[in-house]
Amino acid sequence: MIYKIIVVIIGYLAIILYGYLIKLILRKYEIDISGLKSAGMAIGIIERMLILTFVILNQYTAITIIFAAKSIARFNELKDRKTSEYYLIGTLLSITFALITGIIIRFLIGNSFYSLS
């Protein structure tokens, strides 16, 4: 049981670190997007944590809520091609890292998080 908890905790810590990796990857595509300082990083961390949680709980369809919320929040900004491409690259990287981490965790702990014993 402790093993499963440790694996999950490491997964959530990795989710936070992925933000820096994504920021590094996006650096060559960086454009001037006005908004709150570091908001993108915070949004990305929350997004990856939700996706990881949904994968661990085998609720893949719930991930669509994240897409919908982000699309609604950035609807007007997505009309600019550069902004939409930057947004899409960041979102797809974030989702990919979270999905892969979740799948690895599920493999290591078994099929469900709620059966920790």
Secondary structure, DSSP 4 states (H G I P E B T S, - for coil): -HHHHHHHHHHHHHHHHHHHHHHHHHGGG-----SSTTHHHHHHHHHHHHHHHHHHTT-GGGHHHHHHHHHHHTTTGGGSHHHHHHHHHHHHHHHHHHHHHHHHHHHHH-S-TT---
